[in-house]
Amino acid sequence: MATAPLQVTGIGWVLPGGKGSGAGFRELARAWHWQPTDNAALAGFSAKEHLNSVKGYLDPASAFCLAAAVLALGGRAPTAVGGALRARSGICTGSRYGATLSGYRFTEQLLQKGPRFASPLIFPHSYANTAGNLAAIEFGCGGPHMVLYGEQDVREILEFAALRLHDGTAEDMVVAAYESAEGLALPDGQAVAHGALALYLQASPDRPVLATLDLERLRALPPVDAANGMTAAFIRMLAAALD
């Protein structure tokens, strides 16, 4: 079990209150609160300005995740030299509800237009793991890669990263939580906080350390309810861990 503190050298977020990066996250996390009506602020969000590649379609969950990760990495997606993968750069992402909007849109087209005319462009974006996989491709991450989906404790994305940094299979890791779950695809009365939060962790930092996460303290914290989504849980957990 890894015990060495996690060195956070990048933090990026895309939330209803705005997007940003850096040490200002501490204050944001302490003051953060969310209401279902806040999600409207992220309607139509585009990650285009943050990406090196052109995407014909992105589920909002992927757009949030990619943009937050780029912000955590310093505002620009890293480019693999000569097309080579960054072999010891890893990524771990987590979502409670996945990409429900694209899943709903594809199913709606399937029912209304039939299987011949439902857009094949939308279907691959309806998977819960698409956001993390797109990020790995976008950043040329050839190292350890994990996507967690469902009711897992949000701390598991940090535990995976800690183990990979500890055993040397990764020199750096992006960890991110993301959500964009539409009400039509959720149980009655359920609401989810849209947006994403990403951290950049380095085993041997080559930039200023914004925060240090004590793993023993993290493990001692009570579980954070993820009913409102993994992004909300990640913010609340980090607010407690960085207090």
N, C-alpha and C positions, 0 to 999 in steps of 0.2 A: 504494500500500500504506500502510495506516494505521500510524503509529509512535508516536503519543502514548500515554502510559500510560493504562490503564483505571482509573478511579476507582470502587472498590467501596464503595457506601454501604449495602448490605444483603446479608446472608448468611442463608439459612434452610435447614434440613435436616430430613428425616424418615428416620431410619435405625433399624436394629434396636436400637441402644443408646439410642434416644430421639429426640425432636424438640427443636429449639431454634433460636436465632438469635443473631447478633452476633459480636463479635470472638473469642469462645470457640472459634470454629471452628479457629483456628490450632492450638491444643493438641489438639483432637479429631483433626485431620488428621494431625498428627505421630504420634499414638498409635494411629491407626485400624488395626484388623485385623479380618478377617472369616472366619467359618466357615459352611458351608452350614446348619448347625443354627440359626444366629442368625436366619434369616429367620422362624422361628416367632413371634418377638416382634412381628412386624408383621401377623400374621393377624388379620383383622377390623378393621383400621385404618379409621377414618372421618375424612373431611375436613370433615364437616358444620359443625363449630364455626368453621371458618375461612372459610366461603363466604357470600356474600350471597344466592345463589339456592339453590333446592331441587333436588337432583338425584335422580331416581327410581332411577338405577343409575349406578355408576361402576366401571370396572375399577380394581383396586388401583394400577396404574401411574398412572392419572389422579389418583386420590386422593392418592398420594404427591407427584406433581408439583404439583398445585394447592396443597396445604398448604405445601410447601416454598417455593413462590413467594410465597404470602401472608406467610409468616414473614420472607422476605427483604424484602418491601415494608413491613414494620413491624408485622405482626400483623393487619392488616385489609386486605381487598381494596379497591382504589380504586373509587369509584363515578363513572361518567360523569355529568356535569352535564346534566340534561334529556335524558338518553338519548343525548347526542352522544358520538361516539368520541373518545378521546384520540389525536388525529391523528398526533402525533410520538412516541408511545410504542410501542416495538417489543418483540418477543419471539422468542427462538430456543431451541429445545429439541432434545435429542438422546437417542436410545435405540438400543441394539444389538439388543434382542430384541422391543421393542414390547409389545403387550398380549396375550400368548399365552393367558392364562387365559380371557379372554372369547372369543377365537377358538376355543379348545378346547371351552368350554361350548356355544357356538352349534353347532359341528359335531356335538358329542355329541347335542344335542337334535334336530338335523336328521336324524341317523341313527336315533335311537330313536323320535322322534315323527312324523317326516315334515315336509316343507316347510310344511304348513299350520299346524303347531302349534309349530314352533321360534320362540322369542321374538324378535320384531323389535326389542325394546328392547336386547337384548344385542349384536346384530350391529354397529351403528355404533361400539360401544366396542371392537371387536376390531381396529380399524386402528391402526397404529403412530403415526400423526400425531394421533390423537384427543386425547391429553393436551395437546399444545401448542395445538391449536385451541380446546379448551375453556377453557384459560387465557386466550387472546386474547379470547374472548367474555366471560369472567368479569370481566376487568380493563378491558374496553373499549379494547383496544389496536387502534388504527387505523393504526399505522405499519408498518414493515417486519416481516415475519413469515416464519420459516423453521423447518422441521422436518427434522432429519437422522436417518436411520434406517439401521442397518447397521454396517459395519466402519470407518466413518470415524474419523479421529483426533479425539478429544474436543476438541482445541484449535480445531477448525473452528467450533464454536458461538461461541467468543470472537472468532475472526477475523471472522465475519459481523457480530457486534455492533460490533466496533471500526470496521469499514468504514462501517457505518450512522451511527455517532456522528461519524466523521471527515467524511463527506460532508454531514452536517447533515440527513439525512432522518429522523433520530431524535434526540431530546433525552435519552431514557433507554431502557434495554433491560433486560429480564429474560432471563437465560440459565439454563437448567436441564437437568440430566441425570436420567433416571428409568429405573427397571427394576422389573418384577415378572413374571418369567418362570418358569412352573411346570415342574417336572421332566418331566411327561408330554408336554410339547410341545417338549422340548429333546433334542439328541443324547444318547445314553447317556453317562453319566459327567460331563456338563456341569452346572455349577452357577452360579447368578447371584446377585449381591448385591442384595437388594431395597432399595428406598428411593429417595430423590431428594435432590438438592442444587441450590439455586438461588442466583444472585447478582443483585443489582440494581446496574446501572451507570448513572451519570449524567454527561453531558458537562459540566454546570455544577452541581456538587453543592449541594443546599440543606439537607444534613444532614451530620453528621460522616462523614469518610471512614474506613472500617474497614481498608481495604487498598488498595494500589496495585499493579497488575500491569504489569510491564515487558514489552511485546510482544516486544522483541528477545530477552529472556531466555527467554520462553515458547517462541519459535521455535527456540531453541538447545537446548532440552531434548530428550532422546531420546524417541521415541514410547512411550506408555504402553499396555501390553497391555490390550485391552478384552474379553478372553475371559470375564471374570466380570461383564461389563456396563459400561455407560457411567457409571453412578453411581460404581462403584469406580474407574474410570479417572479420572473428574473429581476425586475426592478425592485420589488419588495424585499427579495432575498438580499440583494446587494446593498440596499439601504440599511439593512440590519448588520450586514457583514462589514460595511465600511464606516459605521457609526463610531 
